[in-house]
Amino acid sequence: MFRKMLVANDGSKGGEAALAAALELAKRLDLGLAMVCVEETPRYPASIDEVTEALADAEGVFDQIVASAKALAQARGVAFESHIVVGHPVSSIVEFIQHGGYDLLVVGFMGHSALYNRIIGGKTDRLVELAPCKVLVVK
């Protein structure tokens, strides 16, 4: 059914719910699980130093998220790997899926108002639309 599963986790309640569901599914399907965290950068960084600084900041911010996810995976007996990337969340995750050959993406749902979703749109909605694989949205 699935060969490679990826969960996107930003440390939010939606990200935590996605991680919990992905770990449960990985255990049931006897799959490993990869997790990607995206440190959002300005759409048009002024310099390479700005990107380098964002990457260094991301490592600090996501250390606790990664450590917690590794502990949960180990407790459930699920092979786990984590990745931190810098960029725009939607395009970075889509690229990560393409390069990694993932066939399932698990993401959390973060509710916004109907007006927000109509004008700006949600990251989850964009991932469902653009991801080159099946997407499981966890609420």
Summary of the structure (lengths in Angstrom):
residues: 139
radius of gyration: 14.9
end to end distance: 22.5
largest distance: 45.6
contacts: 434
relative contact order: 0.23
helix: 52%
strand: 22%
